[in-house]
Amino acid sequence: MIRRFMRALLFATVLAQPVAAQEAPPAPEPHGPALFDEPGLLTSALDFAGRFTSRGDGERRDGFYPKVGGMISGAGWISAGPGYRTKLFGERADADVHMTVSWRSYLKADASLEFPLLADGRLAAGTEALWQDSTQVNYFGLGPDSSEALSSQYRLTTMNVVGYARYRPERWLAISARGGWLDRPSVTSATGWFKPDDLDAQTTFPNDPAMTLVDQPHFVHGEASVTVDTRDFSDHPTRGGLYRASVAAYGADLHRYSFRRYEVEGLHALPMFDRAWILLLRGWGVFSDADATQEVPFYLMPSLGGSNTLRGYSNYRFHDRHLVFASTESRWPLFAHVDAAAFVDTGTVAARVEDLGLDKWVYGVGLRVHSHSSTTARVDVAHTDEGWKVLFRSSDPFNLARLKEWTAAVPFVP
């Protein structure tokens, strides 16, 4: 397992070298000429919407603000709540507190304190506390052959406290570490608004790891990662790439549920034909490592499916110890702020690394509505071996927003 991980890390590093030299600032315009002239009304509407859906590319203001979005997949159409941010310690630290509730009655409370400009601006360090009540999390059982007919749900409540640090020796290079405490997760029956008539996960899959534990374990967790990032914009990449490798450990007070996780990921955006065609490529691998007497709890197992991986399958459709995933998407500007897209997703999960392959395939087309630096809305029409599915989302499928979270991903969000 370690040798496989090191080979993957070396491969990702080699791929990253050519893009690492791109230290020039982003080009002022991400696209070439559009196919059609954009109606003025559409441009004005998108400019207005962009001011309220910015993903943070500009300076953030202190004080009260509306927190919109930011919840895990499956929370529902919209989530919102109040937030407050301010400067502390002579403006050397940023403090942020926000709370949100979602369409499906998911609840989230987050508080963070960060010193972003230590060591001449190269080092950021901070702490974060996150409480989540995810009321309707999908679960279909283990393995790549799980059945849509056994669609079930559970409720997961977690409290996670972490400390973290990120060092940037170069603008495009980050070396990060975090460590934290995950209090006993609570696994109960699904509840909340707009609950579908699905099976109960604990009744349907009582033998899956940790599914029916009365007292879930505490976890001490830590992670170290290296990231090369030369993308122009994280929420609407049109050139550059991101390459990342990490190793994490989860130590449980119930030793049976201790394990390690290795992860490699690569993403690249290629502008072609004077930016009239943007080609996006992504690959991802997650590998769990546990001793013969140990298991990975089902809510911490890698999973695939949803709006960003294997589009066309339900959120969290496939769970197991390991996953591989690859995706490619082509985009062509129809208007200045609207792109047509065609995509292919493939991948699978498996209990053993040697059983991994590109077994599941998804094909689709879509539209991307965007500002200069972020995706405002998208629609995807995807086809799988189980039929067709239409998705509406307000974020880019290549955003990788989970990489911005310092707390442990519970449940594991693809």
C-alpha positions, 0 to 999 in steps of 0.5 A: 500500500505504501509503495503504491501511494509513493508511486502515485505521489511521484507521478503527481509531482512529475505531472505538476512540474511544468505548470509549477513554473507558471507564476504569472498572474491570471489573464484578464479574460478567461474566455475567447470569443463567444459563439453568440452576442450576449443579450444585455439583460442577461449580462446585467442579471449575471453581474448583479447575481455575481456580487452576491454569490462571490466565492471569496476572490475579493476582499471580505468585509468584517461584520454581520453577513448572510452565509449562503451554501457551504453544506454537504451534498444532500442538504437540499436546494438551499442553505442559509443563516447568519454569520459574523467576522471580525479582526482580532489581536491588532488585526493579526487574526481573522475570526469567523462564526456562522450558522446555517440551516438547509432545505432538508433541515440540516444544521451547521455551526462553525467557528474559526480563528486564523492568523493568515499572515505569519512568517512574512505572509507565508504561514497561516495557522488557526483553529476551527470547531464544527458541529453538524447535524446531517439529517438525511444522508444517503446510504446504499450499502458497500461495494460497486454492485450496491442496489438503487432499490436499497436506497436508505438514509441515516442521520449523522451528528458530529462535533469536530475541533482541529488545529491547522497550519499551511506554509507556502514557500511559493505562491503555487505550493502549499504544505499543510498539516492538521490535527483534531478531535472528532467526538463520538458521532451519533448515528440514528434514523433519518428525520427532517423536512422533505424526507423521502420514503427511503429505508432505514440504513441501520435496519437495512445494513446492520452488519456494515462497519459501525452501523449499529454501534450504540456508542460510536468511537472518539477519533484523534485524527491528523493529516499532512498534505502537499498541494501544487495549485496554478489554477486561475480560479478555484470555482471557475478554472480555465487554465492551470492545474491542481495536484495534491497528495496527502496521508491521514490517520484516524485513531479511535478509542475503540482500536478496531476502528483505527485506520490510515488513508492515502489520497492523490488527486490531479486536475488540469484546465487546458485553454485551446484555440485561443480559449474558445475551448476549455478542456478539463481533466481530473483524476482522484484516488483514495486508499484506506489502510487498516490492519487485519483486525480493524475496520473503517466505519461506514461514514468515513469510507470513501464514496462516489456519486452525486453532482461532482463525481459519477454525475447521474448516480445519487449522492454517496451512491458507492461506498468502500475502502478504496476508490478511483475516479477520472473525469473529463469535460469540454466547454465552449462559450455560447455567450460571454457568461454561458458555456455549453459542456460535454462530460464523461465520468468514470470510476469505482470503489472496491474492498481491495486495491487490486479490484479497482477499475474504471467500471462505472461510466457516466456521459452527459451534457450541460450548461455553465452560467458564470461570472469572471471568476466563479460559477453561478449556476449549472445544469447537467443531463447525465446518463448511467446504466440506471437511466437519465438524471438532471442536476441543478447546482450553484457550484462548479463540478471542478471546484473541489470545495472539500479541499478548503475544509480543515475539519475531518470529512464526516461523512466522506463527501465525494 
